[in-house]
């Protein structure tokens, strides 16, 4: 890129500019929102290292970026840190040229002496994947439900027969459904999540501490983290709880902003929830509400294709998409990362 085509760079990104670019990029996902950004930094673990690129063409690119508060400047940055999911660039009108993508990634790689990690959203422009050879790309599956056509269309043409049958059974049961947007039901969710972890630990024949560590590596699920997300999303954070005879049996947390509703977290007392089809009913109700509120997509989250979890998302009509993880790291760091990941897989039983 010629010198007169280089962008001006501002860090951290002014809040008003982030908000403006978000409005322009209609495909921005929940975890690129200002609400999510605020929750990440409210934990106190990270410093805001976000970058604003302004090109002579007039295009603006916002890159959410965090640095651990204990790490020195220009060492490691991530968009987002592992336990906070997809970040990646937000751009004016959702567009980017190969030259602009190369300029952004080159600057990010130059800023991080140890490692720079960027998790691209599923529909990110392919220009990001080959823009800088210092970044190695890995991909992982996620499942997105297109809400076009409204809920009646989804019910008739996207939900599989098994889902519709399960929902009808749940509707005939004694389930009571409550939805809260104040954070009041987060404690109920946490109690059910603790039961879920106990079940996972027993199923994997793992000590509870190991299961708890395993989940904390990829999921912000501590009561404090949940409370921070709920506080910053406000009414955009809905906790749905299904009860049977007054006893909570299943719960989900749905985050909504921009064009997306996101099924963020779920938990259940499996012995009670499964026979009543409580999860299927909560899915139906939350997806129906997203349609009613005018959201374009429902993000059902990550899953490895071919697994039972992926099959469950496909039964709701979601289609397989791919997020890409870009990593530029010192060879020693990359080798250590791979080794630690292999150890973690052996300890946890993950594939």
N, C-alpha and C positions, 0 to 999 in steps of 0.2 A: 504494500500500500504506500502510495506516495506520501511524503511528509505533510502536504497540505490537505490530505484526506484523513489524517489521524483524528480520532475523537478527542474531545476534552473529557476529563475524568474527574468526578467529584465523589468523595467518600467521607462520611456515610451519605446515603441518598436522602435528600430532603423529603419529609413526609408528604408534602403537597405534590411533589413531582411523582413519587411512587404512586400516589392515588390517581394522578392524571394518566399515567401510563397504564395502570390497571384498567381504567375506564376505556382506554383505546384498545387494549388487548382483550377481546371478548372471550378468548379461550383460556385465560388464566385460571389456574386451579385453586382450590381452597388453601393449599399450603403455600401459595404465593401471595396470599392476601395480607393486608396490614394487620388484621386481627391475629393471624398466625404469627407474623413477625413479632408483634408485641408480646405474645405468649412466650415465644422462644427467649426473648431477652429479659422477660420478667423473672425467669428462673434464677438469674444472677450468675449462671455458669458461663455465659458467652458475652462477647463484645460485638457491637455492630460494625462489621467491616464491609457493608454493602457498597456497591459501586454503580454509579450512573455514568453511562457513556453517551455523549451527545456528538453526533456525526454532522459533518458539513451539509449532508443531504437533509438534515432536519430530524432524522430518526433518533429516537431516544431508546436506550436499552438499560433496564434496571436489572442488576444481578443481586438477588438476596445472598448475603454472605455473612458467616459468623466465624469468629475466632474465639477459642477457649480463653477465658479471662486470665488464666495462669500462663498462657503461652506468650512468648515474646513476639513483637511485631515481625511480620514477614517470615513466619515459620509455616504454620498450617492454617488453612481456611477451608470452609465447607459450606455448600449450598444444598441442603442444610446439613448440620451434624447428623450422624446416622440415626439417632433416635427421634429425629424430627422430620424425616421423610423427604419428599420431593421439594426441591427449590427450583433452581434453574432460571434462565433469563426470561424477562417479561419485556416485550418490545412494542413500540408504536404500531398499532394496527396488527400486531402479531406477526410482523414480517421481519426478515433479515436477509441480507445478501451474503454470499460466501466470504467476501472480503471483510464485511463488518463482523461476521462471526469469528473470523481468523484474528481480527484486531482485538476483540474482547478476550478470547482464550489466550492469546499471546501475552496480553497484559496481566491476566490472572496468574498464569504460570510464572511470569517474571516476578510477581509480588510474593510468591510462596516459595521459600527456599527448601522446605521439607516436603510439603504435599498440598495439593489443591484438589478438592473433590466437588463435583457438580452433579446433582441428580436431575436430569432433564424430565420434564413432563412427557406424557405419552404421545402427544401430538407435536412435539418440538420439531422445528424445521431440520431436515436431514443435513443442512449446511453445517450444523454444529458437530456432527459426528466425525468429519474428516478435516476440520479446520486447522488443527494444530497437532502435529505428530507426537508432541510430548504428552498428550492425553490418550490414555488407553480406554476403550469403551467396553463395558459389559452391559448386558440387558437382563431385565427381569419382567415377568408377566404381571399385568394388572387387568382389572375387568371394569368396563365402563358400560352403563346402560343409557342408551339414547332415549330421551323422553319425548321425542317428536311424535305427534299424533295423540298425545294425552293418555290418561290412565286407561280408559276403555280399550284403546288400541293395544296397550301393553298387556292388559289382562287377557285379551282374546288372542293376540298374535305373538307375544313374546314370553309370557309366563308359560312354563311347561305344564302339562296336565297334572303331574304330581304336585306341583306347587298349588295349583288351583284347588285340587282335592284336599290338600293339607290345610289351606286357608279356610275352606268351607267347614272342615272338621273343627278347626280352632274357633270359628264363629259360633258353632253349636255347643261349645264347651262352656265352662263356668269362668272363663278368663275375664278379668277386669283390666282395662288398659288405661294407663295414665301417662300424660306427656307434660313435661315441665321445662321451662326456659329460663329458670332463675338459678339453677345449680342446686336446688333443694333435694333432688333425687340422686345426686352423685354418690352419696353415702350408700344408698341401696345398690347402685351399680358396683361400687367397690366391694361390697360384701359378696355379691354374686361373682365378681371377678376373682376374688380370693378362692371361692369354691371351684371355679374353673381351673385355676392354677393347681389346686390340690389334685383335681382329676388328671390334669396333664402330667403332673409329677408321678402319679401312680401309674399312668399308662406308659410312661417312658422309663419307669423304675429308677427315677432320679430322686435325690434328696431335694427337699423343698427349696433350699437356698439356691440350688443350681437352676431350677426352673425359674425362680424369681429373677435371677441374674440374666438368664437367657431372654426372658421377656423384656426386661428393662433395656437390653441392648438395642431393641428395635421399636419399642412401644413406650411412649410417655403415658404411663398408667398409674403412677403414684397418685394418691389423693390430692397432693399439692399440685402436681402437673395438671390433673383434670380440672381442678378449681381455677387455675390460671387460664386455661383454654376457655372454660365457661365464662369467666369474668370478661375476657376480652372479646369474645364473640357475642355476648349478651343474648338477645333473642335468637341469634343465629346458631346457638347451641341448644339442641333439643335432646333431652333424656327421656326415652320411652321405656316404660316398665310394664310387664305383664304379670299379674298376680292371679293365683288360684286359691280361693278360700282365704283371701287376705295375705297369702304368703308369696313374696316375690319369687318368680321362677325364671324370668329372662329379662334382659335389658339391652338396649342399644343407645349409642350416642351418635347423633347426626349433626354435622356442621354444614352450614349453608352460607354462601356468599357468591356474588358475581353470577356466573352461569351454572354453578355446580352446587349440588347437595352431595355430601360425602358421608357414607356409612363408616364412621371413624372407629368406633370400638363396640364390642359386643361381649356379653357374658351371660352365663345361665347356670341353673341347677339342673344338670342334664337329666337326672332321673325323674324330675317333675316336669321339665319343659318339653322333652321329646315326645312323650305320649300325647300331649295336648297340642303339639304343633305350634308352640308359642312363638318360636323364632320366625316361622313363615308368616304368621299374622303381623308381627312387628315390621317385617320387611314390606309386606303389602301396604300397611298403613303409612309408613314413612315414605315409600315411593309414591303413593297416591298423593300425599301432601306436597311432595316436591313438584309433581305435575300441576297440582292446583295453584301453587305459588309461582309458577312460571319458570322454573329452572329448566335448563336445556339438557343437562346430563346428571346422572346419579353415579358417583364413583363408589364402586363396591370393594375397592381395595386390591391389594396384592395377593397373588396366589401362583404357585408353580403349576404350569399347564399339565393336565393329566392327573392331578391330585383330587381327592374327594372335596377339598375346599374349592378348587377351581370348578368342579362339577356343580357344586351348590350355587355358585355365582352364575354359571351358565343357565341353570334352571330358571333363574329370574330374568333371563333374556339378555344378560350382559355379554359383551364380546371381548375377546382377548385383544389387548393392546400391549405395547412394550414401553416401559421406562428405560432410559439408558443412563448408566452411571459412568461419568467421565472422571478419570483419575490421572493426575500428573504428580508423580512422586519420585523422590530420590530412590535409586535402585535398592539401597539397603532397607529403606522404609517399606517399599513395595514387597520385598521378600519377606520382611517381618510380618506384614499384614497378611500375606498369603498363608504363612506358617500358623499365625494365630487363628485364622479362619479355619484351617484344617483341624487344629486342636479343638476349637469350639464345636465343630461338626462331630468329632469323635465323642466329645463329652455329652453333647446334647442329643445325638442321634439324628441330626438333620442331614439331609442329602445335599 
